[in-house]
Amino acid sequence: MYEKILIPTDGSDPAQDAVDHGIELAKGFDSTVHALYVIETKAHYVFTAAGHDPEEMEEYREYGTEIVEEVVDAAADAGLDGEGVIKTGSVAQEIVRYADENGMGCIVMGVQGRSGIDDYLVGSTTEKVVRTSNVPVTTIRHDEV
Protein backbone atom coordinates (compact mmCIF):
# COMPACT_ATOMS: atom_id res chain seq x y z
CA MET A 1 0.00 0.00 0.00
CA TYR A 2 2.75 2.45 0.95
CA GLU A 3 5.92 1.77 -1.03
CA LYS A 4 7.47 5.05 0.12
CA ILE A 5 6.85 6.93 3.36
CA LEU A 6 7.96 10.52 3.85
CA ILE A 7 8.99 11.56 7.34
CA PRO A 8 9.75 15.29 7.54
CA THR A 9 11.85 16.09 10.60
CA ASP A 10 13.28 19.11 12.35
CA GLY A 11 15.00 17.19 15.13
CA SER A 12 12.43 18.15 17.76
CA ASP A 13 10.86 15.69 20.22
CA PRO A 14 7.50 15.73 18.38
CA ALA A 15 9.31 15.03 15.12
CA GLN A 16 11.13 12.11 16.77
CA ASP A 17 7.79 10.65 17.81
CA ALA A 18 6.74 10.85 14.14
CA VAL A 19 10.02 9.21 13.07
CA ASP A 20 9.41 6.32 15.45
CA HIS A 21 5.82 5.88 14.24
CA GLY A 22 6.76 6.30 10.59
CA ILE A 23 9.43 3.62 10.81
CA GLU A 24 7.01 1.22 12.49
CA LEU A 25 4.47 1.92 9.76
CA ALA A 26 7.16 1.41 7.10
CA LYS A 27 8.09 -1.95 8.65
CA GLY A 28 4.49 -3.11 8.23
CA PHE A 29 4.54 -2.32 4.51
CA ASP A 30 8.25 -2.93 3.85
CA SER A 31 8.40 0.68 2.65
CA THR A 32 11.35 2.86 1.79
CA VAL A 33 11.68 5.69 4.32
CA HIS A 34 12.40 9.18 3.02
CA ALA A 35 13.62 11.61 5.68
CA LEU A 36 13.28 15.28 4.76
CA TYR A 37 14.69 18.35 6.49
CA VAL A 38 13.72 21.76 5.13
CA ILE A 39 15.79 24.85 5.85
CA GLU A 40 13.09 27.49 6.34
CA THR A 41 13.88 30.46 4.12
CA LYS A 42 10.33 31.69 3.59
CA ALA A 43 8.77 31.85 7.05
CA HIS A 44 5.67 33.67 8.14
CA TYR A 45 7.50 34.46 11.33
CA VAL A 46 10.65 36.39 10.53
CA PHE A 47 12.57 34.97 13.48
CA THR A 48 12.15 31.34 12.35
CA ALA A 49 13.57 31.78 8.84
CA ALA A 50 17.20 31.18 8.04
CA GLY A 51 19.11 34.15 6.77
CA HIS A 52 21.08 34.23 3.60
CA ASP A 53 24.43 34.33 5.34
CA PRO A 54 26.39 31.44 3.75
CA GLU A 55 27.90 30.49 7.11
CA GLU A 56 24.48 30.36 8.79
CA MET A 57 23.04 28.34 5.90
CA GLU A 58 25.92 25.87 6.17
CA GLU A 59 25.14 25.38 9.87
CA TYR A 60 21.50 24.60 9.03
CA ARG A 61 22.61 22.24 6.25
CA GLU A 62 24.99 20.39 8.60
CA TYR A 63 22.26 20.10 11.24
CA GLY A 64 19.74 18.86 8.67
CA THR A 65 22.20 16.33 7.31
CA GLU A 66 22.81 15.01 10.81
CA ILE A 67 19.14 14.52 11.62
CA VAL A 68 18.14 12.95 8.29
CA GLU A 69 21.09 10.57 8.62
CA GLU A 70 19.75 9.56 12.05
CA VAL A 71 16.39 8.72 10.47
CA VAL A 72 18.01 6.78 7.62
CA ASP A 73 20.13 4.88 10.17
CA ALA A 74 17.03 4.09 12.25
CA ALA A 75 15.31 2.80 9.11
CA ALA A 76 18.34 0.63 8.31
CA ASP A 77 18.33 -0.71 11.88
CA ALA A 78 14.71 -1.73 11.25
CA GLY A 79 15.73 -3.53 8.05
CA LEU A 80 14.40 -0.84 5.72
CA ASP A 81 15.88 1.22 2.91
CA GLY A 82 16.09 4.93 3.57
CA GLU A 83 16.98 8.17 1.86
CA GLY A 84 17.76 11.53 3.42
CA VAL A 85 17.14 14.84 1.67
CA ILE A 86 17.75 18.50 2.53
CA LYS A 87 15.65 21.21 0.86
CA THR A 88 15.32 24.96 1.32
CA GLY A 89 12.19 27.08 1.14
CA SER A 90 8.77 27.12 2.76
CA VAL A 91 8.61 23.99 4.91
CA ALA A 92 5.03 22.98 4.16
CA GLN A 93 5.39 23.66 0.45
CA GLU A 94 8.62 21.71 0.20
CA ILE A 95 7.13 18.73 2.06
CA VAL A 96 4.11 18.58 -0.24
CA ARG A 97 6.25 19.15 -3.34
CA TYR A 98 8.67 16.38 -2.36
CA ALA A 99 5.80 13.97 -1.70
CA ASP A 100 4.26 14.74 -5.10
CA GLU A 101 7.47 14.65 -7.11
CA ASN A 102 8.72 11.42 -5.54
CA GLY A 103 5.55 9.33 -5.42
CA MET A 104 5.22 9.10 -1.65
CA GLY A 105 2.42 6.87 -0.37
CA CYS A 106 1.98 8.90 2.79
CA ILE A 107 3.55 11.52 5.03
CA VAL A 108 4.08 10.97 8.76
CA MET A 109 4.78 14.06 10.85
CA GLY A 110 4.49 15.49 14.33
CA VAL A 111 1.84 18.03 15.19
CA GLN A 112 4.25 20.43 16.82
CA GLY A 113 7.78 21.26 15.83
CA ARG A 114 10.60 23.60 16.74
CA SER A 115 8.74 26.91 16.50
CA GLY A 116 6.06 26.12 19.10
CA ILE A 117 4.12 29.16 17.84
CA ASP A 118 0.38 28.40 17.88
CA ASP A 119 1.39 24.76 17.69
CA TYR A 120 -0.37 23.53 20.80
CA LEU A 121 -3.13 21.88 18.76
CA VAL A 122 -1.80 21.15 15.30
CA GLY A 123 1.33 22.93 14.16
CA SER A 124 0.92 25.54 11.46
CA THR A 125 3.28 23.62 9.16
CA THR A 126 1.46 20.34 9.79
CA GLU A 127 -1.90 22.00 9.22
CA LYS A 128 -0.74 23.37 5.86
CA VAL A 129 0.60 19.97 4.81
CA VAL A 130 -2.65 18.24 5.78
CA ARG A 131 -4.63 20.88 3.90
CA THR A 132 -2.57 20.83 0.70
CA SER A 133 -1.17 17.32 0.41
CA ASN A 134 -2.30 15.00 -2.37
CA VAL A 135 -1.33 11.96 -0.28
CA PRO A 136 -2.53 10.83 3.16
CA VAL A 137 -0.89 12.53 6.13
CA THR A 138 -0.60 10.80 9.48
CA THR A 139 -0.08 13.19 12.37
CA ILE A 140 1.52 12.13 15.63
CA ARG A 141 0.82 13.99 18.85
CA HIS A 142 3.74 14.42 21.23
CA ASP A 143 2.85 13.82 24.87
CA GLU A 144 5.15 15.77 27.14
CA VAL A 145 5.80 14.13 30.46
ABEGO torsion letter per residue (X at the ends): XBABBBBBBAGBAAAAAAAAAAAAAAAAAGBBBBBBBBBBABBABAAABBBABAAAAAAAAAAAAAAAAAAAAAAAAAGBBBBBBBBBEBAAAAAAAAAAAAGBABBBBBABBAAGBGAABBBAAAAAAAAABABBBBBBBBBBX
